[in-house]
């Protein structure tokens, strides 16, 4: 998975599920509603009073959630319906350089230096192809430095792959329902190449491309180790069609070749900033 996807997929998931009402989010969860189980076999940072530890050591991590927060189990059906609807309402989460309704030659027309719809393509540009004679070729393609463009999996497919691999956790504060549910999601991706410096650069550029403002990123030392911490503000369309400004925080940890991305989103940063820091302090790769 590319660094761009590592940054934008958890952001999309956070905004997609947070933008649902509390009732809708509950319908989209297939779990029993338990926030986790107490773990005694894993050495982890101290858990604040009232927090519940979620032991995902089989997936390589443990974390703790505050009182009132619920850990949801998402199914493939949930992801298809919720992600699809919210991404349609918030297209900036999947920015593209060009959208075309031409029947293009994928091997020739989507290459670096080619001109399409009056725009010159460069490596890493994303092109939304909508009207191929062979409908199976429709989709978003990423232009390569050399050779033909590569078709990109949908956000929903990428999230489902993470679920299948046990690399996804999603939780929200159900004790404070509103138009936007304050939430955290954690993804784990194996076999990541590049260091924290590359992730920091990608975070700043890709969040800005997705419509985020006030983007600020730095490398920090946290209880789980060296990390990149990025804050931003991003507009989102809520389930009722109204607009809101959401404050976001992403934290990236590298543990060997495993990357963990924690993404927090809220419409009330003054209330939740300390809570987010407390959750981060309980995270530990195992």
N, C-alpha and C positions, 0 to 999 in steps of 0.2 A: 504494500500500500504506500502510495506516495506521501511525502510530508504534507502536501496540500490537503489530501483526503484525511490525514490524521488530525488536522486542525479543524476542518470544516464539518466532518461527519459528526463529531460530538457536539459541535456548536448547533448544527441543525437539529440533532436529537433533543438538546436542551430546550431550544425554542419551540420545537414542534410539540413536545409533551407539556411544557410549561404553559403554552398558550391555550391548552385545553382547560375547560372548567374542572374543578375538583371532581365533580360527578363523572365527567367524561373520562378523566384519567383513571378513576376507579374501574369503570367499565372496560378500559383497555388493559387492565392488569389481570393476569390469570392466576396469580399466586394467592396464598391464603391470607396475606396481609401481615404476616409476622415480619418484624423488622430485622430479625437475625437470631443467632444463637450464641450463647456465651462460649468462648473458646478458652481452653486451659492449656492446650498443648503447644501453642505458638507464642514465642516471645515477641511482644509488641509494645509500643509506647503506652504509657498510662492512659486509661480511658476516663474522661471527665465524668463526674457524678451524674447519673441519670441517662448517660449515653448507653446504647446497646451495640455490642460488637457484632459485626457481620463477618463470620469466618468463611472466607473464600480461599483458604489455603490450597485447596485442590486446583484452583485456577491461578495461584501464585500471589495472592494478596489477602490482607485483612484490613478492615476499616471499621469505624464506629459511627453511628448516627445519633443525633440528638433526640430528646423526647418529642413525640409527635410526628417524627419523620417515618415514612413508610417505604419499604423496599419492594418495588414492583417487579414481577416476572412478566416479561413481554413475549408474546408469541409472534410467529411470522405473520399471522393475520392482523394482529394489532399494528405491527410495523407498516404493513402495506397500506392499511386504511388511514392511519394517523399521519404517517410521514408523507404519504402522497398528497393528502389534502393540505397540509400546512406548507409544504414546499411550493405548491401551486399558488398559495396566498403570499409567499415570501420568496420570489424568484431570485432575489439578490444573494441567497444562500448558495446558489449554483450559478455564479457569473460565467458568461461565455463571451468570447471575442466576436463571434459571428453566428447568426442564425440564418440558415438557408433552406429554401423550399425548392432548390434546384435538385435534379437527379445527378448527383456528383459521382465522379470516379474516385473512390476512396483512396486508391493507390497513387493517383496523380494530383487530384485537386486539393487534397488536405495535407500538403507537405510544406515544410518551411520554405518561404520565399514565394509560394503561390499566392495569387490574388483571387479572393472569393467575396462576392457581394461588395466589391469596391474596397476591400481591406486586404492588406498584405499579411499573411500568416507567418508567425515565428514559433520557434520551439516552445512548448508548454501552453500555447494558446488552446482554448477549448472551443470547439465548434459544435453547434446543435444542428444536426441533420434531421430534417422533418419529413421529407417527401420522396424517399427513394422508391424506385419501381419495385424493388425487393424490400418490403416493409421491415424485414428482420434486420436490415442495415440501418434503420433509423436509430438515432440516439446521439449521445454526446461523445465526441472524439477528442483526443489530446494529440496535438501536433508534436512530432518527434524531431530531434535535431537532424536526424537522417532517417530515410525510409518512410513507410506509410504510417499514417496516424493510427493510434490505438484506441479502440472503443472502451469507454469508461463504464464500469458498473454503476447502477443507480445507487443513490444514497440508501434507499430501502434495502437493496440487495447487500450492500456493504454492511449495514447494521445487522441484517439477518445472519451474515457470515460470522460476525462477532458473537452473536448469541449462540450459534451452533458450536463455536469454539470455546464457550464459557468465558469469553473476554469482555462481558458487558455487565455493568451494574447501573441501575437507575433508581433514584429515591427522591421523594419530595416531601415538603412540610405540609401534611394534610391537616395539621391543627390550625392552619391559618388560610382557609380557602378564600379564593378571590378570582378575578379574571385571569391572573397569571399565578401559577404554582411555583414558588421558589423551589429549586431542585438542583441536584447534582447527578452527573453521570460519570462513570469511570469506564474507560476502555483499555484493554491490554492487547498489544500487537506484538507478535514475535518476529524476530529476524530483521529488526530495523537497522539500517545502515546510516552512518552520519552521527555527529555528536550534538550536544545541546546548543552549540553555536548556530548550526544549520537550522535547528528547530526554532530558535529565537528569531532568525531572519525570516523564516517562512511564516511564523506567527504574525509578525508585523505586516508583511506584504499581503498575505492571503486574507487576514481579517479585514484589512482596509478594502481589498477588492470585493469582499462580501458585504460592504456597506457599513462596517463598524467605524466608529469615531473614537477619539480620545484613547487610541491604542498606545499602550506603554508596556514594554517588555524588558525583563532583566533576569540575570542568573542569580540564584539565591541558594543559601544553605538551609535546608529544612531537616526535621527529625529523620525523614526517610533517606536523606542524602542530598547531593547536588541536584538542582532543578532549575527549570525556567518558569517564571511566573509572569503572566500576561493579563493585563486588565483592559477592558474596552467597554464601549456602549454600542448597542445595536438596536435598530428599529425592528419591530415585529408586528404583524397583523394578528390580533387575537381572534378567538373563536367567534366572537360576536361581530367581527368586522372592524372593530376600532383599532387605532394605532397606539402603541406604547413604546417607551424607551426602556430597554432592559440592560442592566449592568451585568457584565460578565467577567468571570475570572477563569483562566485556564492555567493548570500547573502540569508540567511535563517532567516525569522522572524516567531516567534510563537505568535499568538494572541488567547488566550484561547486555544481551541483544534484545531484551524485552523493554518495550516502551509502555508506560502507563500515563494516560491523559485524564486528569480530573477537570471537569467543566462545571462551573457553578453559574447559575443564572437567577436573577431576582429583579423585581421592580421596586424593591425597598432596600437599597444597599446600606443605608445607615443602620437598619435593624439587624442585617444579617452578616455584615463584614466580620465581626468577631466569631460568629458561629462557623463561617466558612474556614477561618483559620484554625478553629478547634477541630473540625473534621479533618483538615489536612494533616494536623499533628498526630492523628490516630492512624493514618495510613501507613502501611508497612508492606513492602514486597517480601515474600517468604519462599 
